[in-house]
């Protein structure tokens, strides 16, 4: 019997191009308390897809978080998945989906059980926060940089999976009202190299979050190069490595 694929000319397999990065979380004095490894690819449909694995031990918090987030070419979120472990035990998992007019969630947490949510939105929104710092970088993708340094933009109701500072609760749709201020363009050096960046400052932070600045690439990809958090965290987040393929 002839193969059902007889006569079909198969093209050579070519993997989708991917970028991979590693971010180190450390105290300002140099003590490392966590890391993040992320990978970003882009499909034929134009959606960027980021996967991020994060491990943290800060104070009495022990958190492992795995996330996947896909966004449209304009960085409007399409869907996301978040899985959280606290102290070595799964504490919650959740799936999120976004259209132009609604955000929905199906999740489970050890504290709340099964959760179903639907929330109206108006596109564009700032993005969807998954607490991976590369995800923070994408939150700055829709900022109007043409308005110049000093401009502050609030986006209304911002969506994220948790208001816990380490993203260790939920996951389910939560909201904040914080905004972004453009400090200006800067060229900075980190272990992964030298990068031309936008420096962004979060303003109007809720839940007693300490002051937070971040630097993202100016090439339209908004890769997270550096973060600086004051207060009890007193920490620096730096891109330690970056590779293609």
C-alpha positions in Angstrom: 0.0 0.0 0.0 1.3 3.4 -0.9 2.2 5.8 1.8 -0.5 8.5 2.2 2.3 11.0 1.8 3.7 9.4 -1.3 4.5 12.0 -3.9 4.4 14.9 -1.4 7.5 17.0 -1.3 8.3 17.8 2.3 10.2 21.0 3.0 13.0 20.9 5.5 12.0 21.6 9.1 13.0 25.0 10.4 12.4 25.9 14.0 10.9 29.3 14.8 13.4 31.9 15.7 13.7 32.4 19.5 15.5 34.7 21.8 16.5 33.5 25.3 17.5 35.5 28.3 18.4 35.1 31.9 17.8 37.8 34.5 19.5 37.8 37.9 17.6 39.1 41.0 20.0 40.5 43.6 20.2 42.7 46.6 22.0 46.0 46.0 24.9 44.5 48.2 25.3 41.7 45.7 23.5 38.8 47.4 21.4 36.9 44.7 17.9 36.0 45.8 16.4 34.7 42.5 16.5 34.4 38.8 14.4 34.4 35.7 14.9 32.5 32.5 12.7 33.5 29.5 12.3 32.6 25.9 10.5 34.6 23.2 9.3 33.4 19.8 7.0 34.6 17.1 4.7 32.6 15.0 3.4 33.1 11.5 0.3 34.7 12.9 2.5 37.5 14.3 1.8 36.7 18.0 4.9 36.9 20.2 5.0 34.1 22.8 7.0 34.4 26.0 7.6 31.6 28.5 9.3 32.5 31.8 10.5 30.4 34.7 11.2 32.3 37.9 12.6 31.2 41.2 12.8 33.4 44.3 13.7 33.3 47.9 13.2 36.7 49.5 12.7 37.0 53.3 10.4 34.1 54.3 9.0 33.8 50.8 9.9 30.8 48.6 8.3 31.1 45.2 8.6 29.3 41.9 6.5 30.6 39.1 6.1 29.4 35.5 4.2 31.6 33.0 3.4 31.8 29.3 2.1 35.0 27.7 1.2 35.7 24.1 0.6 39.1 22.7 -0.5 40.6 19.4 1.9 42.7 17.2 0.7 45.8 19.1 1.4 43.9 22.5 -2.3 43.6 23.3 -2.5 40.3 25.3 -4.0 37.2 23.6 -3.7 34.6 26.3 -1.6 33.6 29.3 -1.0 30.7 31.7 0.4 31.0 35.2 1.5 28.3 37.7 2.6 29.2 41.2 4.5 27.1 43.8 5.0 28.4 47.4 7.3 26.6 49.8 7.5 23.7 47.4 3.8 23.1 46.9 1.5 24.1 44.0 -0.7 27.0 45.3 -2.5 27.9 42.1 -2.8 27.6 38.3 -4.7 29.7 35.9 -5.5 30.3 32.2 -6.4 33.8 30.8 -7.8 34.9 27.5 -8.3 38.4 26.1 -10.3 39.9 23.3 -10.8 43.6 22.3 -13.7 43.8 24.9 -13.2 41.2 27.6 -10.7 39.4 29.8 -11.6 36.0 31.1 -10.0 33.6 33.6 -10.3 30.0 34.6 -8.1 29.2 37.5 -7.7 27.1 40.7 -6.0 28.2 43.9 -5.4 26.2 47.1 -7.0 29.1 49.1 -10.0 29.9 46.9 -10.7 26.7 44.9 -12.1 27.0 41.4 -12.4 30.5 40.0 -14.2 31.8 36.9 -13.9 35.4 35.9 -15.0 37.7 33.1 -14.2 41.4 33.0 -14.9 44.1 30.3 -11.9 45.9 28.8 -11.4 48.4 26.1 -8.5 47.8 23.7 -5.8 49.0 24.0 -4.9 48.2 27.6 -1.4 48.5 29.1 -0.9 44.7 29.0 -1.3 41.8 31.4 1.1 41.6 34.3 2.5 38.1 34.9 5.3 39.3 37.4 8.1 38.0 35.3 10.3 41.1 34.8 10.4 40.5 31.1 6.6 40.7 31.3 7.1 44.1 33.0 9.1 45.2 30.0 6.2 44.4 27.7 4.0 46.6 29.9 6.0 49.5 28.5 5.4 48.6 24.9 2.3 50.8 24.4 3.8 53.9 26.1 3.7 57.1 23.9 7.5 57.7 23.8 7.0 60.5 21.2 5.7 62.7 24.0 9.2 62.8 25.4 10.9 62.5 28.8 8.8 63.6 31.7 5.6 62.4 30.2 3.4 60.3 32.6 0.7 58.0 31.2 -2.0 56.2 33.2 -3.9 53.4 31.4 -7.0 53.2 33.6 -7.5 49.8 35.1 -4.4 47.6 34.7 -4.8 43.8 34.7 -2.4 41.3 36.4 -2.6 37.9 37.9 -1.7 39.0 41.4 -1.0 42.1 43.5 1.5 40.3 45.7 4.9 41.9 45.1 6.4 38.5 44.0 3.3 37.4 42.1 2.8 34.7 44.7 -1.0 34.8 45.1 -3.8 33.8 42.8 -3.5 33.4 39.9 -6.7 35.3 39.0 -7.5 38.7 37.4 -6.5 41.5 39.7 -6.4 45.2 38.9 -4.2 48.2 39.8 -4.2 51.9 38.7 -0.5 52.5 38.4 1.0 54.5 35.6 4.4 55.0 33.9 6.7 58.0 33.6 9.3 58.3 30.8 12.6 59.3 32.4 14.4 59.3 29.1 16.7 57.4 26.8 19.9 55.9 28.4 22.6 53.6 27.2 23.6 51.1 30.0 25.9 48.2 30.6 24.8 45.0 32.2 26.4 41.5 32.3 24.7 40.7 29.0 26.2 43.7 27.2 25.6 47.3 26.3 22.0 48.4 25.4 20.2 51.5 24.2 17.2 51.7 26.5 14.2 53.6 27.5 14.2 54.3 31.3 10.7 54.0 32.7 9.4 54.7 36.2 6.3 53.1 37.7 4.1 55.7 39.4 1.0 55.5 41.5 2.0 52.0 42.7 -0.5 50.2 45.0 -0.2 47.6 47.8 2.8 49.5 49.3 5.0 48.5 46.4 8.4 50.3 46.7 9.7 52.7 44.0 10.6 50.9 40.8 12.5 52.0 37.7 13.2 49.7 34.7 15.2 50.0 31.5 13.9 48.3 28.3 15.4 48.1 24.8 14.6 50.8 22.3 14.5 48.4 19.3 10.8 47.8 19.5 11.1 44.4 21.3 11.1 46.0 24.8 13.5 43.5 26.3 14.0 44.0 30.0 17.6 45.0 30.6 17.6 46.3 34.2 15.4 47.1 37.1 16.0 49.0 40.3 13.6 48.6 43.3 14.0 50.6 46.5 12.5 50.1 49.9 12.5 46.7 51.7 13.5 45.0 48.4 16.5 47.2 47.8 17.3 45.1 44.7 18.7 45.2 41.2 17.5 43.0 38.3 19.9 42.7 35.5 20.0 40.9 32.2 22.8 38.4 32.7 22.7 36.7 29.3 21.0 37.0 25.9 21.1 34.6 23.0 19.3 33.8 19.7 18.3 30.5 18.4 
